[in-house]
Amino acid sequence: MHPTPSTTGEHLVIVGNGMAGHRLVEALLARPQRPARITVIGAEAAPAYNRILLSPLLAGEMEREALTLRNADWYAEQGIELVLGERVETIDRAARRLTTDAGRTLAYDRLVLATGSQPARPPVPGLDLPGVHVFRDLDDADALARAAERGGSAVVIGGGLLGLEAAEGLRKQGQGKRGMAVSLLQRDDRLMNRQLDVTAARLLENELRGRGLDIHTDAELECLEADEGGHVCAARLADGTRLAADCVVVAIGIVPNTELGRRAGLEVNRGVIVDEWLTTSDPAIHALGECCEHRGATYGLVEPIWRQVEVLAERLCATGTEKVAGYVEAPTATKLKVSGVALYAFGPTEPEPDHEVLSYRDPQQGDYRRLLLRDGRLEGAVLYGDTAAGPWYFEQALAGRDLGACRPALLLGAADAQALLDDAATDSPTSPVKEAA
Ligand SMILES: Cc1cc2nc3c(=O)[nH]c(=O)nc-3n(C[C@H](O)[C@H](O)[C@H](O)COP(=O)(O)OP(=O)(O)OC[C@H]3O[C@@H](n4cnc5c(N)ncnc54)[C@H](O)[C@@H]3O)c2cc1C
């Protein structure tokens, strides 16, 4: 059964059947006033899948089918036209018409760009050699899994979330299959330098080294070398180190896919620029997810994208009279998906002069916690080992709650700290309990 379409008769076209584009479809279908006609065009051959799970897929911890969000039949059942394996190449904004690389032309009333991003590539010689990979989609994961099955050595460039997950995936690929001897290059002096302080980064490094990962920090890649057959065979660093590599993975960051918007004459900076209703410089065109830029911010995690989806769905289904609340930037927390390693972090990695720093370390258990407070309010946390309290800390930080009352128990975990907060609320002269007494 199709949900009741709106009476507007509008044709909405969504470019990109990735995580943002698909989630938008689900959000539109959940609303009574969905646009009457929806077409989704995706460049990848497979219908939308959970990209986040590419890491456990590569590590052999998950089956490919488990990644699928919805199959093509589901789209058909919802009355949505799904075009896969075609890339939108041009947008004629005056005619409100787009063209794909297969020569298909399609008219739209409203257009959503959900084109995501692509891996950034460092400008070093040898990057185009066969055997050099990125880690972005199912095809990449397949290619990496095939390389890992052949065994040999791999070099992963980038010690952030994605690089670490790729390195661990290649090392232990397929559990029982061969896996690779993996070296990881990190330009900074520590792993995950955007999320972790030095102590947590060292704990992580020691754990991964113990598993057999060869980690090089402060590493400056100079070039990739080819063997006689023209295939990559080594990575050379600025200090002269030469690391054998049958396979190289580049994971140094992402670049928003803005080319389509740029060619169409939309306002583009690092991403396609949008306002708080995810509207581009053309009122008929919206953008969301990793391809967009809002007030100077671009995106690399799904949490803010989910909030963008809700705003845009509301906007696209609005009848014109109601006021739609705009998208507001909010902090995000980070987790690493490497099995056996638990870490949780948000906020600044380094304390500022007026931050109060609370930390706790249990070397035997491998636990570490460091909190940054300003005027009794939590602004940042790094948890390694026991991360159970992470979401509670994050909730307190988002709420801007004064944690003075539970300060003695703050490092002990959520239950103890919350109990003290509850006690303080009960004892407060303005609390209802006190008044009743
Ligand atoms: C291996 C991996 C692990 C990750 N782990 C996490 C995690 O643990 N937590 C987290 O929050 N985030 C994680 N991310 C990031 C998360 O996957 C992205 O933030 C999210 O996928 C962004 O959604 P998106 O729709 O903007 O982009 P995408 O999901 O990349 O979707 C964009 C789609 O648009 C298509 N497209 C591009 N141009 C065109 C065109 N011209 N015409 C038609 N189609 C086009 C692309 O092919 C793609 O399918 C991970 C990413 C990767 C690669």
The ligand as an SDF file (V2000), in Angstrom:
LIG
                    3D

 53 58  0  0  0  0  0  0  0  0999 V2000
   34.0120    2.5330    6.1110 C   0  0  0  0  0  0  0  0  0  0  0  0
   33.2310    3.6500    6.7130 C   0  0  0  0  0  0  0  0  0  0  0  0
   32.8930    3.5990    8.0590 C   0  0  0  0  0  0  0  0  0  0  0  0
   32.1610    4.6380    8.6380 C   0  0  0  0  0  0  0  0  0  0  0  0
   31.8390    4.5640    9.9550 N   0  0  0  0  0  0  0  0  0  0  0  0
   31.0870    5.5370   10.5160 C   0  0  0  0  0  0  0  0  0  0  0  0
   30.6930    5.4590   11.8810 C   0  0  0  0  0  0  0  0  0  0  0  0
   31.0720    4.5430   12.6080 O   0  0  0  0  0  0  0  0  0  0  0  0
   29.8900    6.4330   12.3860 N   0  0  0  0  0  0  0  0  0  0  0  0
   29.4410    7.4640   11.6050 C   0  0  0  0  0  0  0  0  0  0  0  0
   28.7030    8.3100   12.1060 O   0  0  0  0  0  0  0  0  0  0  0  0
   29.8150    7.5740   10.3070 N   0  0  0  0  0  0  0  0  0  0  0  0
   30.6270    6.6390    9.7480 C   0  0  0  0  0  0  0  0  0  0  0  0
   30.9900    6.7320    8.4330 N   0  0  0  0  0  0  0  0  0  0  0  0
   30.5450    7.9080    7.6700 C   0  0  0  0  0  0  0  0  0  0  0  0
   29.1190    7.7190    7.1300 C   0  0  0  0  0  0  0  0  0  0  0  0
   29.0570    6.5440    6.3900 O   0  0  0  0  0  0  0  0  0  0  0  0
   28.7830    8.9320    6.2710 C   0  0  0  0  0  0  0  0  0  0  0  0
   28.7490   10.0680    7.1090 O   0  0  0  0  0  0  0  0  0  0  0  0
   27.4360    8.7920    5.5530 C   0  0  0  0  0  0  0  0  0  0  0  0
   27.4370    7.6710    4.6980 O   0  0  0  0  0  0  0  0  0  0  0  0
   27.1490   10.0630    4.7420 C   0  0  0  0  0  0  0  0  0  0  0  0
   25.9420    9.9120    4.0630 O   0  0  0  0  0  0  0  0  0  0  0  0
   25.7240   10.6190    2.6480 P   0  0  0  0  0  0  0  0  0  0  0  0
   24.4240   10.1350    2.1420 O   0  0  0  0  0  0  0  0  0  0  0  0
   25.9840   12.0610    2.7740 O   0  0  0  0  0  0  0  0  0  0  0  0
   26.8730   10.0290    1.7120 O   0  0  0  0  0  0  0  0  0  0  0  0
   26.9550    8.5600    1.1210 P   0  0  0  0  0  0  0  0  0  0  0  0
   26.4550    7.5740    2.0960 O   0  0  0  0  0  0  0  0  0  0  0  0
   28.3480    8.4060    0.6090 O   0  0  0  0  0  0  0  0  0  0  0  0
   25.9470    8.5670   -0.1010 O   0  0  0  0  0  0  0  0  0  0  0  0
   26.1540    9.3540   -1.2500 C   0  0  0  0  0  0  0  0  0  0  0  0
   25.6940    8.5460   -2.4490 C   0  0  0  0  0  0  0  0  0  0  0  0
   25.5480    9.4360   -3.5480 O   0  0  0  0  0  0  0  0  0  0  0  0
   26.0440    8.8100   -4.7130 C   0  0  0  0  0  0  0  0  0  0  0  0
   26.3640    9.8540   -5.6900 N   0  0  0  0  0  0  0  0  0  0  0  0
   27.3960   10.7410   -5.6590 C   0  0  0  0  0  0  0  0  0  0  0  0
   27.3280   11.5650   -6.7310 N   0  0  0  0  0  0  0  0  0  0  0  0
   26.2590   11.1830   -7.4530 C   0  0  0  0  0  0  0  0  0  0  0  0
   25.6790   11.6350   -8.6730 C   0  0  0  0  0  0  0  0  0  0  0  0
   26.1940   12.6690   -9.3510 N   0  0  0  0  0  0  0  0  0  0  0  0
   24.5810   11.0010   -9.1540 N   0  0  0  0  0  0  0  0  0  0  0  0
   24.0250    9.9460   -8.4550 C   0  0  0  0  0  0  0  0  0  0  0  0
   24.5400    9.4800   -7.2860 N   0  0  0  0  0  0  0  0  0  0  0  0
   25.6350   10.0920   -6.8030 C   0  0  0  0  0  0  0  0  0  0  0  0
   27.2350    8.0330   -4.1980 C   0  0  0  0  0  0  0  0  0  0  0  0
   27.6120    7.0320   -5.0950 O   0  0  0  0  0  0  0  0  0  0  0  0
   26.6940    7.5010   -2.8730 C   0  0  0  0  0  0  0  0  0  0  0  0
   26.0500    6.2740   -3.0640 O   0  0  0  0  0  0  0  0  0  0  0  0
   31.7510    5.7380    7.8390 C   0  0  0  0  0  0  0  0  0  0  0  0
   32.1020    5.7900    6.4910 C   0  0  0  0  0  0  0  0  0  0  0  0
   32.8350    4.7680    5.9300 C   0  0  0  0  0  0  0  0  0  0  0  0
   33.2180    4.8370    4.4740 C   0  0  0  0  0  0  0  0  0  0  0  0
  1  2  1  0
  2  3  1  0
  2 52  2  0
  3  4  2  0
  4  5  1  0
  4 50  1  0
  5  6  2  0
  6  7  1  0
  6 13  1  0
  7  8  2  0
  7  9  1  0
  9 10  1  0
 10 11  2  0
 10 12  1  0
 12 13  2  0
 13 14  1  0
 14 15  1  0
 14 50  1  0
 15 16  1  0
 16 17  1  0
 16 18  1  0
 18 19  1  0
 18 20  1  0
 20 21  1  0
 20 22  1  0
 22 23  1  0
 23 24  1  0
 24 25  2  0
 24 26  1  0
 24 27  1  0
 27 28  1  0
 28 29  2  0
 28 30  1  0
 28 31  1  0
 31 32  1  0
 32 33  1  0
 33 34  1  0
 33 48  1  0
 34 35  1  0
 35 36  1  0
 35 46  1  0
 36 37  1  0
 36 45  1  0
 37 38  2  0
 38 39  1  0
 39 40  1  0
 39 45  2  0
 40 41  1  0
 40 42  2  0
 42 43  1  0
 43 44  2  0
 44 45  1  0
 46 47  1  0
 46 48  1  0
 48 49  1  0
 50 51  2  0
 51 52  1  0
 52 53  1  0
M  END
$$$$
